[in-house]
Amino acid sequence: MFNADLEEEYLCDVDVSALLFDPRWFRSLAIEFGIASKSVFELSGQFAGSLEATTRALCDLDLWPCAVVFWEESIKLKQIRLIFQNAFLGLEDVKDNLSRLRVKLSWHSPSFKGAHYFPKHKSSLEEGLVCSCLSSHKATVGYEANDSPYQRLWMDSVYVPYRKDGNLCPRVMTVVTLSEKP
């Protein structure tokens, strides 16, 4: 079941993606720009769509095996109850370390789904490219082993904060492919 706020946002992304990103025009520009975080910004600007709607449209085209993942600091739902519990003496820092950079939203091209999947609430590697991007507010690119040391994914991450209720919310967008040049 969807949270009402999330459902509305999701439906808006789907509708905007269908209305603004007509494949007759979008496909040729997407091929020209290629698959990278810079391309997402270019396409988003040219078609006047949000980053979320742009990435959905880009993944739906299935031009390359790719995924676009939005990461935010959060706590797993099953850990929320721990915040309100008293900690045992000496274990106070356990409650402080629950928040991690986790998948908030992800889009996968059909050809990428068989290779890898980023489920909601999956945490990023603590010393990885995504966390480095969040802490430095600078773009990071490179190969990273995710879940399996045998599967290295090309990850192009960029810091993309947004405002919610007047507060700045830190966020990272990562374009993920199987190789540097798909």
C-alpha positions as CSV (number, residue, x, y, z in Angstrom):
1,M,0.0,0.0,0.0
2,F,1.3,3.5,-0.9
3,N,1.7,6.3,1.5
4,A,-0.8,9.0,0.2
5,D,2.0,11.6,-0.2
6,L,4.3,9.1,-2.0
7,E,1.5,7.8,-4.2
8,E,0.6,11.3,-5.4
9,E,4.3,12.0,-6.2
10,Y,4.6,8.7,-8.0
11,L,1.5,9.3,-10.1
12,C,2.7,12.8,-11.0
13,D,6.1,11.4,-12.1
14,V,4.3,8.8,-14.2
15,D,1.9,11.3,-15.8
16,V,4.6,13.9,-16.4
17,S,6.9,11.3,-17.9
18,A,4.1,10.2,-20.3
19,L,3.1,13.8,-21.2
20,L,6.4,15.7,-21.5
21,F,8.8,13.0,-22.7
22,D,7.3,11.9,-26.0
23,P,9.6,9.1,-27.3
24,R,9.5,10.6,-30.8
25,W,11.6,13.5,-29.6
26,F,13.0,12.3,-26.4
27,R,14.7,9.1,-27.8
28,S,17.0,10.9,-30.3
29,L,18.1,13.5,-27.7
30,A,18.7,10.7,-25.1
31,I,20.9,8.8,-27.6
32,E,22.8,12.0,-28.4
33,F,23.5,12.9,-24.7
34,G,24.2,9.3,-23.6
35,I,23.6,7.9,-20.1
36,A,25.2,10.0,-17.4
37,S,24.1,12.3,-14.6
38,K,25.0,15.3,-16.8
39,S,22.6,14.0,-19.4
40,V,19.7,13.7,-16.9
41,F,20.2,17.4,-16.1
42,E,20.3,18.4,-19.8
43,L,17.2,16.4,-20.7
44,S,15.3,17.6,-17.6
45,G,16.0,21.2,-18.6
46,Q,15.1,20.7,-22.3
47,F,11.8,19.0,-21.5
48,A,11.0,21.0,-18.4
49,G,10.5,18.0,-16.2
50,S,11.7,17.0,-12.8
51,L,14.7,14.8,-12.3
52,E,12.5,12.0,-11.2
53,A,10.2,12.2,-14.2
54,T,13.2,12.5,-16.6
55,T,14.9,9.4,-15.1
56,R,11.7,7.4,-15.3
57,A,11.3,8.3,-19.0
58,L,15.0,7.6,-19.7
59,C,14.8,4.2,-18.1
60,D,11.5,3.3,-19.8
61,L,13.2,3.9,-23.2
62,D,15.6,1.0,-22.4
63,L,18.3,2.4,-24.6
64,W,21.0,1.0,-22.2
65,P,21.0,-1.4,-19.3
66,C,20.9,1.3,-16.5
67,A,19.3,2.4,-13.3
68,V,18.9,5.8,-11.7
69,V,18.8,5.8,-7.9
70,F,17.9,8.6,-5.5
71,W,19.6,8.2,-2.1
72,E,18.6,9.9,1.2
73,E,19.5,9.5,4.8
74,S,16.8,7.5,6.6
75,I,16.1,4.7,9.0
76,K,14.6,1.4,8.1
77,L,11.0,1.2,9.1
78,K,11.6,-1.7,11.4
79,Q,14.2,0.3,13.3
80,I,12.0,3.3,14.0
81,R,10.8,1.7,17.3
82,L,14.4,1.6,18.5
83,I,14.5,5.4,18.6
84,F,11.9,5.5,21.3
85,Q,13.4,2.7,23.4
86,N,15.9,3.3,26.2
87,A,19.4,2.1,25.4
88,F,21.4,-0.2,27.6
89,L,24.3,1.5,29.4
90,G,27.2,1.6,27.0
91,L,25.1,1.0,23.9
92,E,23.8,4.5,23.5
93,D,25.7,5.0,20.2
94,V,23.8,2.2,18.6
95,K,20.7,4.4,18.4
96,D,22.7,7.2,17.0
97,N,24.0,5.1,14.1
98,L,20.7,3.9,12.7
99,S,20.4,6.6,10.0
100,R,22.2,5.6,6.8
101,L,22.2,6.7,3.2
102,R,19.4,4.5,1.7
103,V,17.5,4.1,-1.6
104,K,14.5,6.4,-1.5
105,L,13.5,5.9,-5.2
106,S,14.9,4.0,-8.1
107,W,14.1,3.4,-11.7
108,H,15.5,0.5,-13.7
109,S,15.5,-0.1,-17.4
110,P,14.0,-3.5,-18.3
111,S,17.4,-4.7,-19.6
112,F,19.1,-3.8,-16.3
113,K,16.6,-5.5,-14.0
114,G,18.1,-8.9,-14.7
115,A,21.6,-7.7,-13.9
116,H,21.0,-5.8,-10.6
117,Y,18.2,-4.3,-8.5
118,F,18.2,-1.5,-6.0
119,P,15.4,-2.2,-3.5
120,K,13.9,0.7,-1.5
121,H,15.7,1.2,1.8
122,K,18.9,-0.6,0.7
123,S,21.8,1.2,2.3
124,S,24.8,2.4,0.3
125,L,28.4,1.3,1.0
126,E,29.7,3.4,3.9
127,E,33.0,4.1,2.3
128,G,31.6,4.1,-1.2
129,L,31.1,6.7,-4.0
130,V,27.6,7.6,-3.0
131,C,28.5,8.5,0.6
132,S,31.6,10.3,-0.6
133,C,29.3,12.4,-2.9
134,L,27.0,13.2,-0.1
135,S,29.7,14.3,2.3
136,S,31.7,16.3,-0.2
137,H,28.7,17.7,-2.2
138,K,30.8,16.9,-5.3
139,A,30.2,14.5,-8.1
140,T,31.8,11.1,-7.9
141,V,32.3,8.5,-10.7
142,G,33.8,5.1,-10.8
143,Y,33.3,1.4,-10.5
144,E,31.9,0.0,-7.2
145,A,31.2,-3.5,-6.1
146,N,27.6,-3.8,-4.9
147,D,26.3,-6.9,-3.0
148,S,28.8,-9.0,-4.9
149,P,32.5,-8.6,-5.3
150,Y,32.2,-10.1,-8.8
151,Q,29.7,-7.5,-10.0
152,R,31.2,-4.1,-10.5
153,L,28.8,-1.3,-11.5
154,W,29.7,2.0,-13.0
155,M,28.3,4.7,-10.7
156,D,28.0,8.3,-11.6
157,S,26.7,10.2,-8.5
158,V,25.8,13.9,-8.1
159,Y,24.6,15.8,-5.0
160,V,21.0,17.0,-5.7
161,P,19.4,18.5,-2.5
162,Y,15.8,19.6,-2.5
163,R,13.6,21.7,-0.2
164,K,10.7,20.3,1.8
165,D,8.7,22.5,4.1
166,G,11.4,25.1,3.8
167,N,14.2,22.7,4.9
168,L,17.1,21.6,2.7
169,C,17.1,17.9,2.3
170,P,20.4,16.3,1.2
171,R,20.1,13.8,-1.6
172,V,22.3,12.0,-4.1
173,M,21.3,10.9,-7.6
174,T,23.3,8.0,-9.1
175,V,23.2,6.8,-12.7
176,V,24.2,3.2,-12.6
177,T,25.4,1.2,-15.7
178,L,27.2,-2.1,-16.2
179,S,30.2,-0.3,-17.8
180,E,31.5,3.1,-18.2
181,K,30.4,3.4,-21.8
182,P,27.3,1.4,-22.3
